[in-house]
């Protein structure tokens, strides 16, 4: 898929499937495929294979390839598949290359493991991954990678295949500055969470990555619909009734942003299983809270 073609398809909701594990923490590829059959029934903009919600950093390279292959095969060209990569310079390149060979439509680079990188060396990291394949390239700016507009502009000049920027900080002020500096050179994606949709859409963004889509795609799509239309009353109602309580629970412990979504999926009969350490599984009290929360979500679960 050519970069301009992919950009034209991105408007809307990008889903981040979890990577299901069995009780022994081995991959549950069959479960992943069952989840995807349900997910692709909805009009999503794209799907990310082995992203943050997909526990990229808990996967071996061979597991990463198995996940990407399964998603590409199950999606079967209906919507774009964007595959995650990261870790370090060499592994980042390796994962990007194998994802391209497996049929991915684009590559999404997460930060490297090293949190104190020099700015110029960090450019080299992303540049190497971006140039490892001819595929359209996305950068996921999250955790300690919170660059200046000038840094983003420098990277975009070095990597022609860089077409999109996924913000994972939720810093609307800085994101506006980056967007102002680069304009339409990149496609801008809201990536910090469903709870940031009102802020992102208020500055003109019309695509966001949703972990809620793994549980209730209808709710994610509704958030996009109301935010795009400027229907603030209905948008804020959904935020109050569904999104904010969920994200309050997710913020209770480090790692719960994935663990909570998996427990919600387990509760409604989708494949998820446990998380791999160092992410924590939910306490029994928090599992009970998830089940209670899902009672109010029933209109969006069918």
N, C-alpha and C positions, 0 to 999 in steps of 0.2 A: 504494500500500500504506500503510495507516494505521500510525502508530508502534507501537501495541500489537501489531498483527499481525506487524510486522517483528521486534520484540523476541522474540516467541514462536518465531521461526524461526532465531535466531542460535546456538543451542547447537551446539557442535561445531567443525568446522574451516572457516575462511574462507580461500579460496585467493587468491593474488596473482599472476595471470598476468604473465609478461614481455611486453614489447612487442617482437615480432620485427622485425628490420631486415634488409634486403638488404645485399649487400657494399658498395654505394654509400651505405649508411646511410639509404636511403629506407624508408618503412614497408612491411612485408610483411603486409598485411591478410589475404590468403589463408592465409598460414601461421598467423596468429593464430586464424583460424576453424577450421583443422584441429586446432590444439592444444585449442581449447575443446570440440570434438566428443569428444575423448578425456576431457577433464577432467570434463565434466558426466555422464559415465557413473558417476561415483562420488558417494556421498551426502554432498556438501558442504553446509555451512550457507549459504554465500554466496560471491560472487566480487567482487573489487575490480577495477574498470577504471581503468587509468592511476594506479596507486598508486606507492609507492616502488620496489618491484621492477619495476614497469612503466615505470620511468624517466620519471615525470611531468615532471620538471624539464628533460628534454631535448626535450620535445614543444612544437610550436607550438600555438596554440589550434585551428587547423583540423585538425591531426593528432590532438589530444586528442579532438575531436569524432568523427573517423573511427574511432578506437579504441573509444570508448564505443558508437557506433552498431553496430560490428561485434560487440561482446560482447553488447549487448542483443539484437540480432537472432539471434545464434547460441544464446544461453541460452534465449530465447523463453519467459520466464516460469517456467521450471522451478525456479529458485532466485533469490533476490534479487541484483541487481547494484548495487553501491555504487561510485560514481564519485569519483575523487580530484580535488582542486583545491588551489590554493595560489598561490605566487609573490608576489602583492601584493593590495592591497584591490580594485582595479578588475578585474584579471585573475581573481582568485579568484571574484568575483561572476559574471563573464562565463562562466567554465568551469562554475560551478554551474548557472547558468541554461541553458546549452546542454545539459548533461548531463541536466537535468530534462526538457527538451523532447525529448531523444532517447530517453526512456523509462527512465531510471535509477530505481531504487527508493529510493535514499538518496545522501547526499553525505558524503564524508570530507574534512575540511580538514587539510592539512599545514601546517607553519609557514610564515610569510612568509620572503622572502629576507633580511630585515633582522634580524641577530642581536642587536641591542642595544635592542629595543623597550621602551618604557615599559609597565608592567603594565596601566595603564588603556587605553592605546592598543591594546595587544594584545587586550584584551577587545573593543574596537571592531572590530578586524579579524575575529575569529571571529563576532561578533554580526552583522556585515554579511553574511558569507557564509551564516550560518545562516538569516537572514531573507530571503535572495535567492530562495528557493524554499519551497514548502510541504512539501517532502520531509523525512523523518526525517534528522537531522543527527548526524554523528559527528565528534569531534575526535581527531586523531592527535597525541599528545604525544610528540615525539621531538626529538633533537638538543638545541638550546639551550632549547626550551620544556619546562620541568620545573616546573610551577606548584605552589603551595601548595594545601592543601585549601580554604582560604578563597577563593582565586582561582577554583577550579573551581566552588565553590558560587555565587559571584557570576555567573559566566558562565551557569550552568544557570538561574539566576533570570531572566536577561535573554533567554534563547533557549528558548522552550517546546518547539521542535522538536528540541532537543538530547536525544537518547535514549541515546547510548552513548559510552564513552570508551575509546580504544585506547591503551594504554600502550606506548611505544616506548623506555622508559628501562631497564627491567629492575630498577628500584629497588624491591624488594618492601616495604621499610620505608615509603617514602613512599606507595606505592600503597595499602598497608593503611590509612594515615592518611586518604587521600582517600576510600576506600571507607567507612571508619568515619564520616566527616563527612557524606557524602551518602546513604549507604544504598542503597535501591532506586530512588532518583531517576534513576540512570543504569544502563545495562547495561554490565558491566565486561568488557573484552576484553584478553587477553594479546597484546601486539603486538611484543615485542622480538625474537622469534625462537623457532624450534622448540626450541632449547637451553634456553629458560627455562620450558618446560612444567612440569617438576617444581616449580619455585618458584611459578609462577602457580596451579597446581591445588592446592597445599598451603594456599593462603589462600582457597579456595572458588571460584575462577574456573573456568568450564566452557566457554569459547570462546577459541580462539587463532587468530591469523593465521599461515599457514604458507607459506613460500617453497618448502619441500620438496615441497609439493603440486603445484608446477609440473612436478616430475620424477617423484615417486613418491607419488601421493595415498594409496595403501594404507598407506604408512609413516606419513603424517601422521594418518590416521584411527586407526591402531593406537596411536600416542602418546596421542591423545585417549581412546581406549577404556581403556587401562591406567591413565592418570592419573585418569580419572573414577572408575574402580572401586577406586582405592587399591592397585592391584597394583604396588607399588614395585619388586619384584624384576624383573618383566618390563620395566617402564618403564626402569629403570636399565640393563638389558641392552641395550635399543634405543639408549639414549643413548650407552653406551660403544662399541657396535659401529658405529653409523651417524652419529648426530647430532653428537657431540663432535668426531670427526675432520673432519667436513664444516665445522663452524664454526671449527675451528682453521685450516683452509685459507682460509676466507672472511676471516679476520682478518689474513691475511698482508700485504695491501695495502689501502689505502683504495679503496673502490669494488668490491672483490672480492665483496661480499655479493650483487651482481647478476651480475657477470662469471662467477663460478663456476657459478651456477645456469644461466646461458645456455650455458656450455660443456658442462655435463652434458646439457642438452637437445639440443644439437648432436650429442653423441656417441651418443645413443640414437635419433636420427632425428626428433626434434621440431623445429619451427621456432623459431629463436632468433636466429641470426646474431651479429654483433658488438654491442658496446655503443657508445654515442656518447660521445665525449670530453665532459667530463674524466674519465669512468670509464675505467679501463685494461682492455684485453683481457689474457687470461692469457698468461704466458710459455710457451714450449714445454715446459719442465720441469713447470710446473704443469698443463698440459694432459695430460701423461703421467700425472701423479698422479691427476687426475680420472678418466681411463680405468681406471686400476688400482682406484680406489675403487668404480667402478660394477660391477666384477666381483662384489664382495660384496653389491651391492644387487639382484642379479638376482631374488631372491624377491619383491621389491616393485615390480618394473618391468613385470610382465605385466598 
